[in-house]
């Protein structure tokens, strides 16, 4: 199972599934053109410049299929459940702003 597969599994566990719909037909799938490439991102899962938020059009759609969503990016929700936050830092890891150096 790849990281990409884990993303849609999490979305299915959170919102249920929407058979026979596919993500490619969902209003929440964004297509972003950049440097002659097209990147696909799920508005509900979350959008970043990282490859980790790239989305496959062929996924079986989740229960948010064509539904408006104004909540937090689910990638942040999933990470917070694991005890991670965007500011997560490992014990002993130096911060960019650490003045003790």
N, C-alpha and C positions, 0 to 999 in steps of 0.2 A: 504494500500500500504506500502510495506516495503522499507527500504533504498536500498535494492538490486534492487527492481523494479524501483526506482527513477533513478538509475545509467543508466539502459538501455533506459529509457524514454529520459534522457538527450542526450544519444548517438544518438538515433533516431532523436531527434529534431535538432541535430548538423549535422549529416551526412546522414539522411534519413534512409529508411529501405531497406533490401535486401531479400525480400521473394523469395522463400520458405526456404532460407538458415538459418542455426542455428549456433550459436557461436561455438559449439563443432567442426565444420568442418572448422573453420577459422584459417588461419596461424598466426593471431595475438593473439590467445588464447595460453597462456603458461601453461604448467603443471610442477609444481615445487614439487619435492619429498623432504620431510623433516620429519625426525623421523617417518618413516613408514606411513606417510600421504601424500596425494596428494592435493596440493592447485592449484587452477586455477585462473589465472590473465589475464586481457586483456592488451596487450601491449599499445594499443591506450589510454585506460582510465587511466592507470597508475599502477605502481607496488609498493607495500610497504609490510612490514611485518604485517600490520594491517588487521584484518578481513574485514574492510570496503572496501578493494579492491579485495576481493574474488569475483569470477565470476561464474555465472550459465551457464553450457553448453547448457541448453535448451532454452536460450533466442533466440528470433528471431534476426538474425544478423542485424547489422547496415550497412550503406553504405560503411564502410571501410572493408567489408568482403574480405579477402585475398588480400588486397591492402597494399603495403609498407607504413609505416608511420614513419617520422623522426621529427615530430613536438613535442611540449611540451605535457606532460601528461595532458589529458583533465580534470582530477580531479582538477589539479591546475588552469586550465583555468576557469572551472566552479566556483571554490572558489574565484578567483580574480574578477569575475563578481559580486559576492555577497559582495565584499569589503574585502574578507579574503585573507591573504597571508600566506605562511608557517610560517612567523614570527609574525602572528597576536597575539596581546595581548590585553586583555580587559583593559579598563581604570581602573587604580588603582591596577591592578594585578602586583604582584612582579615578577621581572625577576630573573632567577637563578643567574645572574651576578650582581644583584642590590647590590651596595656597601654601601647603606645608612643604612643598618641594623647594 
